[in-house]
Amino acid sequence: MNHIRDLTTIFLNIKSMNRMRTNPKLIIFLCLCSGGILWAQDAGIAKIPPTDAIQSYLSATKEYTALFSGKTELPYDRPFVNHPYLETDRYVQGTLCYNKVVYQDIYMRLDLFRNELTVFSPDKPYRIVLENEKFNYAVLHGLTLILSANEVKTGLKYMVLIDDGLYPFVKQYRLSVREEYSGVTLFRSFRIQEQYFIYINDMAYPVKNKNALLKLFPDRKKELNEYAKQHKLNFKAQFEQAIIALINHYENLTSRKHADETI
């Protein structure tokens, strides 16, 4: 267990994203070329759109120097059966809040093994690794990404924010390398594990199942258990939805109690 970095500030920034989108002083808009960007997986070199499209892109990114500068992502020096990236090995457009500036339609890719979020640099066939210290949050693949620390001495990790209520619910991916021989051929692959955490008073608590969640809310354990049975929550097939349902119900129970006490 450990404190999340600037937890309150992060969630307030995420919730204010829609308001910032309507304020031109707070947003830098980027006009991307219409052609998609696909990266060659084996060579680590980008397939870049036509020159005229790139020039248009560059003219629109003059104010993006800070975003598209930094260390470049290194390609993996060994082949793997699968890839270590979130959802896909392609760069996908998303929203990025970096150094307190919101950028729209940025091509990004998250390396879960190296814990690196990279962006596409249009004037070079490189991928730029973003600095953790400047990262605020991002929306990629329809998922909200935050940077947090769940355990002591592990450092900051990229995580998916599943629910941003009073008790934030997040998912972390842990990757390890597996090596197996088939005859004389060595095959390497990434083993992906998902871990879930709930933040209570800025402290992260692991949640593996329903019982782990109920232990975090002992004052309403009976009511939550009854609610789960009544609504037939499936913690195996629909784990995330079931956990969110119980968290929301706990928030309703406690807010109702607080309201009664103030009357």
Secondary structure, DSSP 8 states (H G I E B T S, - for coil): --B-TTHHHHHHHHHTHHHHHT-TTTEE-----SS--EE-TTT--EE---HHHHHHHHHTTGGGTTTT-S-B----SS--SS--BSS-SS-EEEEEEETTEEEEEEEEEEETTTTEEEEE-TTSS-EEE--GGGEEEEEETTEEEEEE--STTS--EEEEEEE-SSS-EEEEEEEEEEEEEETTEEEEEEEEEEEEEEEETTEEEE--SHHHHHHH-GGGHHHHHHHHHHTT--TTTSHHHHHHHHHHHHHHHHHHHHHHHH-
